[in-house]
């Protein structure tokens, strides 16, 4: 019974800092985002993001030749 009370009061304890998710994953932004290398977004190329040191980082794959040719038609 005592453990139940301790678990209840644990809900109000300070939370641990957000953990870094250093794995890049695909992202489809609605609004433009700032890339980590400072380059501008190109119309094609997949955007990737990760949560690192308390903020989101974004990068974009370069456009491949197949992507470019697909856009032409």
Secondary structure, 3 states (H helix, E strand, C coil): CHHHHHHHHHCCCCCCCCCCEEEEEEECCCCCCCCCCCCCCCCCCCEEEEEECCEEEEEECCCCHHHHHHHHC
